[in-house]
Amino acid sequence: MSETADKELSESARKLFAGPIEFLKSAPELKFLPDQDAPEIAFAGRSNVGKSSLLNALTNRKTLARTSNTPGRTQELNFFDVGQPVQLRLVDMPGYGFADAPKDLVKRWRNLVNNYLRGRSALKRALVLVDSRHGLKEVDREMMQMLDDAAISYHLVLTKGDKVKPSALGTLYETTLVEAAKHPAAHPSIFTTSSETGSGIAELRTAILEAATS
């Protein structure tokens, strides 16, 4: 992409996310999914990885996505329409890896997410969020494997980048890049973000729009 086209896409993304964004619906089961009338970008991550905070930062809202200190609170697929008329749809997937979860809850999560990933032609890309303070965990690798198996392209997104020293963040970025290269569905572009400082947010908006329109 040329520099001019890249700037135009970035500006389009800024305008899009500054415009109307509305909660559409929650889907606790596949039968409640909305019509596939808009490209979808899904957000995945461990509980308390900062997924809701990142969604709020991306959309310039404070309460679009609910934040909670209780891991595992969200156990539905939540859909948000971006643009009027809708140009793309953000999908907040239930967090994974929460401790002491009942086995039936974990099974229900896996079935819901796996079936959504495998059967959703509108899904253009997923974002797998990774806490910069901890790096990739085994549950993240399991999520990456699910996406690999479903042939869904995904970006790794390092969250809470303001919580670690720049040198440590740089090292984590490089090691994450190496690991991503081992996964067939992992996109080579990795993003480092901070919902508090806004770092990396504009770049991620642009990547979302690019994925939705490609």
C-alpha positions in Angstrom: 0.0 0.0 0.0 1.4 3.4 -1.0 2.0 6.1 1.7 -0.9 8.2 0.3 -3.3 5.2 0.4 -2.2 4.3 3.9 -2.9 7.9 5.1 -6.3 7.8 3.4 -7.2 4.5 5.1 -6.0 5.8 8.4 -8.2 8.9 8.1 -11.1 6.8 7.0 -10.7 4.7 10.1 -10.5 7.7 12.3 -13.7 9.1 10.9 -15.5 5.8 11.0 -14.7 5.2 14.7 -15.6 8.8 15.6 -19.1 8.3 14.1 -22.1 6.2 15.3 -21.3 3.0 17.1 -24.1 1.0 18.7 -24.5 -2.2 20.6 -26.5 -4.6 18.4 -27.1 -7.8 20.4 -25.7 -10.6 22.6 -25.7 -14.1 21.4 -25.5 -16.8 24.1 -26.0 -19.5 21.4 -25.5 -19.6 17.7 -29.2 -19.4 16.9 -29.1 -15.8 18.2 -26.3 -14.6 15.9 -27.2 -11.6 13.7 -27.5 -11.7 10.0 -24.2 -11.7 8.1 -24.8 -8.4 6.5 -21.6 -6.7 7.6 -17.9 -7.8 7.9 -17.0 -8.9 11.4 -13.8 -8.4 13.4 -13.7 -10.6 16.6 -11.8 -9.8 19.8 -10.4 -12.7 21.9 -8.4 -12.7 25.0 -7.9 -14.1 28.5 -10.1 -12.7 31.2 -8.9 -9.4 32.5 -6.6 -8.9 29.5 -8.1 -5.5 29.0 -10.5 -6.4 26.2 -13.4 -4.2 27.2 -11.0 -1.3 27.9 -9.5 -1.7 24.4 -12.9 -1.8 22.8 -13.9 1.4 24.6 -10.6 3.1 23.6 -11.0 2.1 19.9 -14.5 3.4 19.8 -13.9 6.6 21.8 -16.5 5.5 24.4 -16.2 5.0 28.1 -18.9 2.4 28.5 -19.5 0.7 25.2 -18.1 -2.5 26.5 -18.5 -3.2 30.2 -15.4 -3.7 32.2 -15.3 -6.0 35.1 -12.9 -7.1 37.8 -14.7 -10.5 37.9 -13.0 -12.8 35.4 -15.3 -14.7 33.1 -18.2 -12.3 33.4 -18.9 -12.2 29.7 -20.1 -15.5 28.4 -21.8 -14.4 25.2 -20.8 -13.1 21.9 -21.5 -9.3 21.9 -22.0 -7.5 18.6 -21.4 -3.8 18.0 -22.3 -2.0 14.8 -19.8 0.6 13.5 -21.0 3.2 11.1 -24.5 4.3 10.0 -25.4 2.4 7.9 -23.2 -0.3 9.4 -19.8 -0.7 7.7 -18.3 -3.3 10.0 -19.2 -5.1 13.2 -17.0 -5.7 16.3 -17.5 -9.0 18.1 -16.6 -9.2 21.8 -16.0 -12.9 22.4 -16.1 -14.3 26.0 -12.8 -14.2 27.8 -11.0 -17.5 28.4 -8.6 -18.9 30.9 -10.4 -17.8 34.0 -9.5 -19.8 37.1 -11.8 -22.2 38.9 -14.4 -22.1 36.2 -16.9 -25.0 36.2 -16.2 -27.6 33.5 -19.6 -27.2 31.9 -19.0 -23.4 31.6 -15.6 -24.1 29.9 -17.2 -26.6 27.6 -20.0 -24.2 26.7 -17.4 -21.5 26.0 -15.4 -23.7 23.7 -18.4 -24.9 21.8 -19.8 -21.4 21.3 -16.5 -19.9 20.2 -15.4 -22.8 18.1 -18.7 -23.1 16.2 -18.8 -19.4 15.6 -15.2 -19.4 14.2 -15.8 -22.3 11.9 -19.2 -21.3 10.6 -19.0 -17.5 10.1 -18.3 -16.4 6.6 -18.7 -12.7 7.7 -15.7 -13.0 10.1 -12.8 -11.3 8.4 -10.2 -11.3 11.1 -9.7 -11.9 14.8 -7.6 -10.0 17.3 -6.0 -12.1 20.0 -5.2 -9.8 23.0 -2.1 -10.6 25.1 -1.3 -8.8 28.4 2.1 -7.2 28.0 3.0 -7.9 31.6 2.7 -11.7 31.1 3.2 -12.5 27.5 1.7 -15.5 25.7 0.2 -18.1 28.0 -0.8 -21.7 27.1 -4.5 -20.6 26.9 -3.5 -18.0 24.3 -1.7 -20.6 22.3 -4.9 -22.8 22.5 -6.9 -19.9 21.1 -4.3 -19.4 18.3 -4.6 -23.1 17.5 -8.4 -22.8 17.3 -8.0 -19.9 14.8 -5.4 -21.8 12.8 -7.7 -24.8 12.6 -10.6 -22.6 11.5 -8.4 -20.8 9.0 -9.3 -17.4 10.5 -6.5 -14.8 10.0 -5.7 -13.0 13.3 -3.5 -10.3 14.7 -1.8 -10.6 18.1 -2.3 -7.4 20.1 -0.2 -6.6 23.1 -2.3 -4.7 25.7 -1.4 -2.6 28.7 1.9 -1.5 27.0 2.2 1.4 29.4 2.5 -1.1 32.4 5.9 -2.4 31.4 9.3 -0.8 30.7 10.0 0.0 27.0 13.0 -2.4 26.9 10.9 -5.3 28.3 8.1 -4.4 25.9 10.5 -4.4 23.0 11.8 -7.9 24.0 8.3 -9.2 24.3 7.4 -7.8 20.9 10.3 -9.7 19.3 9.6 -13.0 21.0 5.9 -12.7 20.2 6.8 -12.0 16.5 8.9 -15.2 16.4 6.1 -17.3 17.9 3.5 -15.8 15.6 5.5 -16.9 12.6 5.0 -20.5 13.6 1.2 -20.2 13.2 -0.3 -20.4 9.7 -3.2 -18.0 10.4 -1.3 -15.4 12.4 -0.9 -12.1 10.6 2.7 -10.9 10.5 1.7 -7.4 11.9 1.6 -7.3 15.7 0.3 -4.3 17.6 1.3 -2.8 20.9 -1.4 -0.8 22.6 -2.4 1.1 25.7 -6.0 1.9 26.4 -4.9 4.5 29.0 -2.4 6.5 26.9 -4.0 5.8 23.5 -0.7 4.3 22.2 -1.3 2.1 19.1 -5.0 2.7 19.0 -5.1 4.6 15.7 -2.9 2.0 14.1 -5.2 -0.8 15.3 -8.3 1.1 14.0 -6.7 1.3 10.6 -5.9 -2.4 10.6 -9.5 -3.3 11.5 -10.9 -1.2 8.7 -8.3 -2.7 6.2 -9.3 -6.2 7.3 -13.0 -5.5 7.0 -12.7 -4.1 3.5 -10.1 -6.3 2.0 
